[in-house]
Amino acid sequence: MAKKGYVGGGAGGFGSNSGGNFGGFKSGGGGGGFDSSSTLPTPKPYESTPTHPSAPAARSLGKGMQLGKKQDTTQAMFEAIKKDEGLAELNGKTPAPGRFGVSASNVQKEGVHIAIDERISARVSRDGGLENMEVKGKMELQVTDPAKAHIRVILANTSNETIQFTTHPNVDKTLFATGVIGLRDVTRPFPVGQTLPLVKWRLITKDDALMPISINCWPSPSGNGTCDVNIEYDLQIERIELRDVTISVPYPSVFYYFFLSTKPEADLCFSRGTADPVVQSADGQSYEIQRQTRTIDWQLPLIDQSNRNGVLEFTIADEDVNGFFPIKVTFSSIKPYCSVNVGDVVTVDGLTKVAFSQETLLMTEEYVIV
């Protein structure tokens, strides 16, 4: 089972402040000053010249233990459970991010820097239907070179009619309809040393075909107390390369049964009712069984055209098919979902191209299969 792709780090966060004023221009209220703007039609195109852990061994069923009568049986019992479940070091803190967490940005910034940030949320039925998906995006500009403050930003690939755009009040809406971002007052430069919100957009859909990735869960109870489970992913939009992907599949909780004999001198016993899941195969060969959260975290550093489909197979000693939901998916990408990109940056007169840098980050807010 060959792993495809490479271990790629995700794009970093921008660490920018979307609030503030446009260098003395009055901006809107909350949300970086966007709320006083109206929704605009889609602009027309502008024409211009790890280490991979091996599968843990399955534990035997019905594991038992006896605790001596003379010791503190209650405390000893729970200490044994903590040790058995790998919880001895719990301290109430949030677990550290996984090995494929988003890394810091290494984009070399120019005197004109543009940051595109998108967040995607989706709720998908376990039967395969998309209940709702929302993508929210924004574009921010940072000018650090005063000689490059009189500029216009030329957009590319903004022909999707389903996207709702909203511009900052100081952006020329008529100009934006042609695919160009510029200030209404052409005599004034963009403020230097500030992070300025230019435009934001939103897409809402229930179209299954627009999901960037689909997840299907196929539990098959055997009838003898076990269940074979197949988890399958399919990359539906190939132009988006998904990085740092984690598909987190819950499995039924472990139950402990405690027995007390009617005899006063009898010891306290307990027995384990369910074993850990046993992973039979996993495309990408990287997964972790998280006992604290009762999940199998299937980790793929990159999903692209070379590995657009994949399957995780495991077996568990439980037949509760509802115990494998909700499945949670997290990922990032350095390519925008809504295809909003910058084609060029030019001077206000349009005669000279201006060097600029750009970084893009798409991340999940909540992507669940219920």
C-alpha positions in Angstrom: 0.0 0.0 0.0 2.0 2.9 -1.3 1.6 6.4 0.1 1.2 9.1 -2.4 1.9 12.8 -2.1 4.4 14.5 0.2 4.5 15.8 3.7 3.7 19.4 2.9 3.4 22.1 5.5 0.3 24.3 5.4 0.3 28.0 4.8 0.6 30.1 7.8 -1.8 32.5 9.4 -1.6 36.2 8.4 -1.6 37.6 11.9 -3.2 40.8 10.6 -5.8 43.1 12.0 -8.7 43.6 9.7 -10.0 46.6 11.7 -8.9 50.2 11.6 -9.4 53.1 9.2 -8.2 53.7 5.7 -5.6 56.3 6.8 -8.2 58.9 7.8 -11.0 57.6 5.6 -14.1 56.8 7.6 -14.6 53.0 7.6 -17.6 51.0 8.6 -18.5 49.4 11.9 -17.7 45.9 13.0 -16.1 43.3 10.8 -13.3 45.5 9.5 -15.7 48.3 8.3 -17.6 46.2 5.8 -21.1 46.6 7.2 -21.9 49.8 5.5 -21.4 48.3 2.0 -23.9 46.7 -0.2 -23.6 43.4 -1.9 -22.1 43.7 -5.4 -22.6 41.6 -8.5 -19.7 39.4 -9.5 -17.0 41.5 -11.2 -16.2 40.8 -14.8 -12.6 39.7 -15.7 -10.2 42.6 -16.3 -8.3 42.5 -19.5 -4.7 43.8 -19.4 -1.4 43.6 -21.1 6.2 12.4 9.1 7.0 9.4 10.7 4.1 6.9 10.2 3.2 4.9 13.3 2.4 1.2 12.9 -0.9 -0.2 13.9 -1.2 -0.9 17.6 -1.7 -4.5 18.6 -5.3 -5.4 19.4 -6.1 -6.0 23.0 -7.9 -9.1 24.2 -11.5 -9.0 25.1 -12.9 -9.4 28.6 -9.7 -8.3 30.4 -10.1 -8.7 34.1 -8.3 -7.5 37.3 -8.7 -8.0 41.0 -7.8 -5.4 43.6 -6.9 -6.5 47.2 -9.4 -5.8 49.9 -6.9 -4.2 52.3 -6.0 -1.3 50.0 -8.2 1.6 48.9 -10.1 -0.4 46.3 -11.9 2.6 44.7 -8.7 4.7 44.1 -6.8 1.6 43.0 -9.5 0.7 40.6 -9.5 4.0 38.9 -5.7 4.2 38.8 -5.8 0.8 37.0 -8.3 2.1 34.5 -6.2 5.2 33.9 -3.1 3.1 33.3 -5.0 0.7 31.1 -6.4 3.5 29.0 -3.2 5.6 28.8 -4.7 8.4 30.8 -2.2 8.6 33.6 -0.8 11.9 32.5 -4.1 13.8 32.1 -3.9 17.3 33.4 -6.9 19.0 31.9 -5.0 20.8 29.3 -5.9 20.9 25.6 -4.0 18.2 23.6 -1.1 19.6 21.5 -1.8 19.9 17.7 -1.1 17.0 15.5 2.2 16.5 13.6 0.6 17.9 10.5 -0.4 21.2 12.1 -0.4 24.4 10.0 3.1 25.9 10.0 4.1 29.5 9.9 4.1 31.3 6.6 7.4 31.6 4.7 6.2 34.0 2.0 8.7 36.7 1.3 6.7 39.9 1.5 7.1 42.7 -1.0 6.3 46.4 -0.5 2.8 45.5 -1.6 1.4 42.4 0.1 -2.0 40.8 -0.4 -3.5 38.2 1.9 -6.5 36.0 1.0 -8.2 34.1 3.8 -11.1 31.7 3.5 -13.0 29.6 6.1 -15.2 26.7 5.1 -18.0 25.0 7.1 -20.1 22.1 6.0 -22.6 19.7 7.5 -23.1 16.5 5.5 -25.6 13.7 6.1 -24.2 10.2 6.6 -26.4 9.2 3.7 -24.3 11.5 1.4 -26.5 14.6 1.0 -25.0 18.0 1.7 -27.2 19.8 4.3 -25.4 23.1 4.1 -22.0 24.5 3.2 -20.6 28.1 3.6 -17.4 29.6 2.5 -16.4 33.1 3.9 -13.4 34.9 2.4 -11.7 38.2 2.7 -8.8 40.0 1.0 -6.5 42.4 2.8 -3.8 44.7 1.6 -0.6 45.9 3.3 1.6 48.6 1.8 5.0 49.1 3.4 6.7 51.0 0.6 5.3 54.6 0.3 6.4 54.8 -3.3 3.9 52.0 -4.1 0.9 53.4 -2.4 -0.9 54.8 -5.5 -2.0 51.5 -6.9 -4.9 49.4 -8.2 -5.3 45.6 -7.7 -6.5 43.6 -10.7 -8.4 40.5 -9.9 -8.4 37.2 -11.8 -10.8 34.3 -11.9 -13.9 36.0 -10.4 -16.5 34.7 -12.8 -18.5 32.5 -10.3 -21.9 34.0 -10.2 -22.8 32.2 -6.9 -20.3 34.3 -4.9 -21.6 37.4 -3.1 -19.0 40.1 -2.9 -18.9 43.1 -0.6 -16.4 45.9 -0.9 -15.0 48.3 1.7 -16.8 51.7 1.6 -13.7 53.5 0.3 -13.3 51.0 -2.6 -14.8 52.2 -6.0 -17.7 49.9 -6.6 -18.0 50.8 -10.2 -14.4 50.0 -10.8 -14.7 46.7 -8.8 -17.5 45.6 -11.2 -14.8 45.5 -13.9 -12.5 43.3 -11.8 -10.3 46.1 -10.4 -9.9 47.2 -6.8 -9.0 50.9 -6.3 -9.9 53.8 -4.1 -12.8 56.1 -4.9 -10.5 59.1 -4.6 -7.8 58.4 -7.1 -5.6 61.2 -5.7 -5.2 59.6 -2.4 -2.7 56.7 -1.7 -3.4 53.6 0.3 -2.2 54.2 3.9 1.3 52.8 4.6 2.0 50.3 7.4 -1.6 49.3 7.9 -3.5 46.1 7.1 -6.5 47.2 5.1 -9.6 45.1 4.4 -10.5 45.5 0.7 -13.3 43.0 -0.1 -15.0 40.1 1.4 -17.1 37.4 -0.1 -19.5 34.6 0.8 -20.8 31.4 -0.8 -23.7 29.3 0.5 -24.7 26.1 -1.2 -26.4 22.7 -0.8 -25.0 21.3 -4.0 -23.2 18.0 -3.2 -20.9 18.5 -6.2 -19.4 21.7 -4.6 -18.0 19.9 -1.6 -14.2 19.9 -1.8 -14.0 16.5 -0.3 -16.7 13.8 0.4 -16.5 11.2 3.2 -18.5 8.0 3.3 -18.7 5.6 6.2 -19.6 1.9 5.6 -20.1 0.0 8.8 -20.9 -3.7 8.4 -22.0 -5.5 11.6 -21.0 -9.2 11.5 -23.7 -10.5 13.8 -21.2 -12.0 16.3 -20.4 -8.8 18.2 -17.9 -7.2 15.9 -18.2 -4.6 13.1 -16.1 -4.1 10.0 -15.9 -0.4 9.0 -14.7 1.3 5.8 -14.1 5.0 5.6 -13.6 6.4 2.1 -12.7 9.9 1.0 -13.0 11.4 -2.5 -11.4 14.7 -3.6 -14.2 16.3 -5.6 -12.6 19.6 -6.6 -9.2 18.7 -8.0 -7.8 22.2 -8.4 -7.8 22.5 -4.6 -4.9 20.6 -3.0 -5.8 19.7 0.6 -3.0 19.7 3.2 -2.8 18.6 6.8 -5.9 16.5 6.4 -7.3 14.7 9.5 -10.4 12.5 9.3 -11.4 11.9 12.8 -13.8 8.9 13.2 -15.3 8.1 16.6 -15.8 4.6 17.8 -18.2 3.2 20.4 -17.3 3.9 24.0 -15.7 1.3 26.2 -17.9 0.1 29.0 -16.6 -1.2 32.4 -18.6 -3.7 34.3 -18.1 -4.0 38.1 -18.9 -7.0 40.1 -19.3 -7.3 43.9 -19.7 -10.7 45.5 -22.4 -11.2 48.1 -19.6 -12.4 50.4 -18.2 -9.6 52.6 -14.6 -10.9 52.2 -14.8 -10.9 48.4 -12.6 -8.6 46.3 -13.8 -6.0 43.9 -13.4 -7.0 40.2 -14.0 -5.2 36.9 -13.9 -6.4 33.3 -13.4 -4.5 30.1 -16.3 -4.9 27.6 -14.8 -3.6 24.3 -11.4 -3.8 22.7 -9.6 -1.0 20.8 -10.3 -0.9 17.1 -7.9 -2.8 14.9 -6.9 -1.0 11.7 -6.6 -3.4 8.8 -5.3 -0.9 6.3 -5.0 2.9 5.8 -4.1 4.7 2.6 -1.3 7.0 3.5 -0.3 4.6 6.3 -0.7 7.3 9.0 -3.3 7.1 11.7 -3.6 7.4 15.5 -6.0 5.7 17.9 -6.9 8.4 20.5 -8.2 6.6 23.6 -9.0 9.9 25.4 -11.4 11.0 22.7 -12.3 7.6 21.4 -11.4 8.4 17.8 -9.3 7.1 15.0 -7.5 10.0 13.5 -6.6 9.3 9.9 -3.9 11.7 8.8 -2.9 12.6 5.3 -0.4 15.4 4.7 -1.6 16.0 1.2 -4.6 15.0 -1.0 -4.4 16.0 -4.6 -5.0 14.4 -8.0 -2.4 11.7 -7.4 -4.3 10.3 -4.4 -7.8 11.7 -4.8 -9.4 8.6 -3.4 -8.5 6.6 -0.2 -9.8 4.0 2.2 -9.4 3.3 5.9 -10.5 -0.1 7.1 -10.8 -1.2 10.7 -12.6 -3.7 12.9 -14.0 -3.2 16.4 -15.8 -5.4 18.9 -19.0 -3.5 18.8 -22.0 -3.4 16.5 -23.4 0.0 17.2 -23.3 1.6 13.8 -24.4 5.0 15.2 -21.2 5.1 17.3 -19.1 6.1 14.2 -20.6 9.5 13.9 -20.1 12.4 13.8 -17.0 12.2 11.6 -15.0 15.4 11.7 -12.7 16.6 9.0 -10.0 19.3 9.1 -7.7 20.5 6.3 -6.0 23.5 4.9 -5.0 24.7 1.5 -2.9 27.4 -0.1 -5.3 27.6 -3.0 -8.6 29.5 -2.5 -11.9 27.7 -2.8 -13.7 30.6 -4.5 -10.9 31.1 -7.0 -10.4 34.7 -6.0 -6.8 35.6 -7.0 -4.8 38.7 -7.8 -3.6 38.9 -11.5 -1.6 42.1 -11.3 -1.0 45.3 -9.3 -0.5 48.4 -11.3 -0.1 52.1 -10.8 -3.3 54.2 -10.8 -2.7 55.3 -14.4 -2.4 51.6 -15.3 0.9 52.1 -17.1 3.3 50.4 -14.8 3.1 47.0 -13.1 4.1 47.0 -9.4 5.8 44.0 -7.7 3.6 42.4 -5.1 3.5 39.3 -2.9 0.5 37.2 -2.2 -0.4 34.4 0.3 -3.6 32.4 0.5 -5.0 30.2 3.3 -8.1 28.1 3.2 -9.0 26.4 6.4 -12.0 24.5 7.9 -14.1 25.9 10.7 -16.4 22.9 11.0 -16.7 20.1 8.5 -18.8 17.2 9.9 -20.6 14.2 8.7 -23.6 13.5 11.0 
